[in-house]
Amino acid sequence: MSSNTSDHRPDTARPARRVPGTPAGGTGPPEPPAEGAIDKFKPTDARAMRALAHPVRLALLEALVHAGTLTATQASELIGESPANCAFHLRTLAKYGYVVEAGGGKGRERPWRRAHVELHITTEQEDPGAALAAEEFGQFWLDTTLGRARSMLSRRQVWPEEWRHTGLMGESEYIAYLTPDEAREFAAEVEQLYRRFEDRLDHPERRPDGAMPIEMLLLNYPLLHLAGWPAPAGGEGAPAPAEDPTE
């Protein structure tokens, strides 16, 4: 998973985690990385990847994308956890290199920011333990994100009225027949579209009035059963036959 965490992306998927709501804090953009520091982070330590597979820590990273910088107290107001719990999990994220202090403040009033613009967690690891941890995190992220999508898409009545008919909100489904080369070209074009507004991540001051954090999920996978390939283990593949309501 790559994350400009905005982005936590298992393997090649790209989640951009954003938290709806008004920032509880964050008075400006995160400080730029120190000279020589990397701006993209690809963990290879199984412990670091497992540390991220926690709902509060994932929520904190999303909140930092949204607000730019946050203290534990401000984070608690945004994600609904206690300041003490937020402080503990921010320190844990810092231990594994996901966040750093933004400077100033003391104790729970110390502001934090994300350490990297992009976070890539991939199963392509030299260490089998790290590959397994990446796979576990990918499943955790997928379950978390699809659960949120299911919740929001089934409760459209809570959306602001002006957002219900933009043409962007909601779900759609297409089937395309592509060669591997065409798939790579399509992926590159979609990546450009996703990155169109990337400069607003971590930078609340760059967002125009009325901007809403929008989570965009692009789920692409082969329909193996239609192409004559074996169905995945566990019986997934062809849709299960529906009950006939006339019987």
Residue pairs with C-beta under 8 A, 6 or more apart in sequence:
1 7
1 8
1 9
1 10
1 11
1 13
1 14
1 15
1 119
1 120
1 121
1 122
1 137
1 138
1 141
2 8
2 9
2 12
2 13
2 14
2 118
2 119
2 120
2 121
2 122
3 9
3 14
3 15
3 16
3 17
3 61
3 118
3 119
3 120
3 121
4 16
4 117
4 118
4 119
4 198
4 201
5 16
5 17
5 61
5 62
5 65
5 114
5 116
5 118
5 119
6 16
6 17
6 18
6 65
6 198
6 201
7 14
7 15
7 16
7 17
7 118
7 119
8 15
8 17
8 52
8 58
8 61
8 119
8 121
8 141
9 15
9 119
9 120
9 121
10 121
10 122
10 123
10 134
10 137
10 138
10 139
10 141
10 142
11 122
11 123
11 124
11 134
11 138
12 187
13 138
13 142
13 218
13 219
14 191
14 194
14 218
15 141
15 145
15 215
15 217
16 194
16 201
16 215
16 216
17 58
17 61
17 62
17 65
17 145
17 215
18 62
18 65
18 66
18 213
18 214
18 215
19 59
19 62
19 63
19 65
19 66
19 78
19 79
19 213
20 212
20 213
21 66
21 78
23 66
23 67
23 68
23 70
23 74
23 78
23 204
24 67
24 70
24 74
24 75
24 77
24 78
25 67
25 69
25 70
25 71
25 74
25 75
25 111
26 66
26 67
26 68
26 69
26 70
26 74
26 204
27 68
27 69
28 68
28 69
28 205
29 68
29 202
29 203
29 205
29 206
30 64
30 68
30 69
30 102
30 113
30 114
30 202
31 102
31 103
31 113
33 39
33 115
33 116
38 116
39 116
39 117
39 118
40 116
40 117
40 118
40 119
40 120
41 97
41 98
41 115
41 116
41 118
41 119
41 120
42 119
42 120
42 121
42 122
43 49
43 52
43 96
43 97
43 119
43 121
43 130
43 134
44 125
44 126
44 127
44 130
45 96
45 130
46 127
46 129
46 130
46 132
46 133
47 96
47 133
48 96
48 97
49 121
49 130
49 133
49 134
49 136
49 137
50 133
50 136
50 137
51 57
51 92
51 93
51 95
51 96
52 58
52 61
52 93
52 96
52 98
52 121
52 137
53 136
53 137
53 140
53 141
54 89
55 144
56 79
56 81
56 85
56 86
56 89
57 89
57 92
57 93
57 98
58 141
58 144
59 79
59 81
60 70
60 75
60 79
60 86
60 89
60 90
60 93
60 99
61 93
61 98
61 99
61 114
63 70
63 75
63 78
63 79
64 70
64 99
64 112
64 113
64 114
64 202
65 114
65 201
65 202
66 78
66 204
66 213
67 74
67 78
67 204
68 113
68 202
68 203
68 204
69 102
69 111
69 112
69 113
70 78
70 111
70 112
71 105
71 108
71 109
71 110
71 111
71 112
72 83
72 84
72 86
72 87
72 90
72 108
72 109
72 110
72 112
73 83
73 86
73 108
73 109
75 81
75 83
75 86
75 90
75 112
76 82
76 83
76 85
76 86
79 86
81 89
83 108
84 108
86 108
87 107
87 108
90 99
90 112
93 99
93 112
94 100
94 101
94 112
94 115
97 115
97 116
98 114
98 115
98 116
98 119
99 112
99 113
99 114
99 115
100 112
100 113
100 115
101 110
101 111
101 112
101 113
102 110
102 111
102 112
102 113
103 111
104 110
104 111
105 111
113 202
114 202
117 201
117 202
121 134
121 137
121 138
122 134
123 131
123 134
123 135
123 138
124 131
125 131
125 134
145 215
145 217
146 217
148 215
149 215
149 217
152 159
153 170
153 171
156 164
156 169
156 170
159 169
160 212
163 169
163 212
168 214
169 214
175 223
176 186
178 186
183 220
190 218
194 216
194 218
199 206
200 206
200 207
200 211
222 229
224 230
224 231
224 232
224 237
225 231
225 237
225 238
231 237
231 238
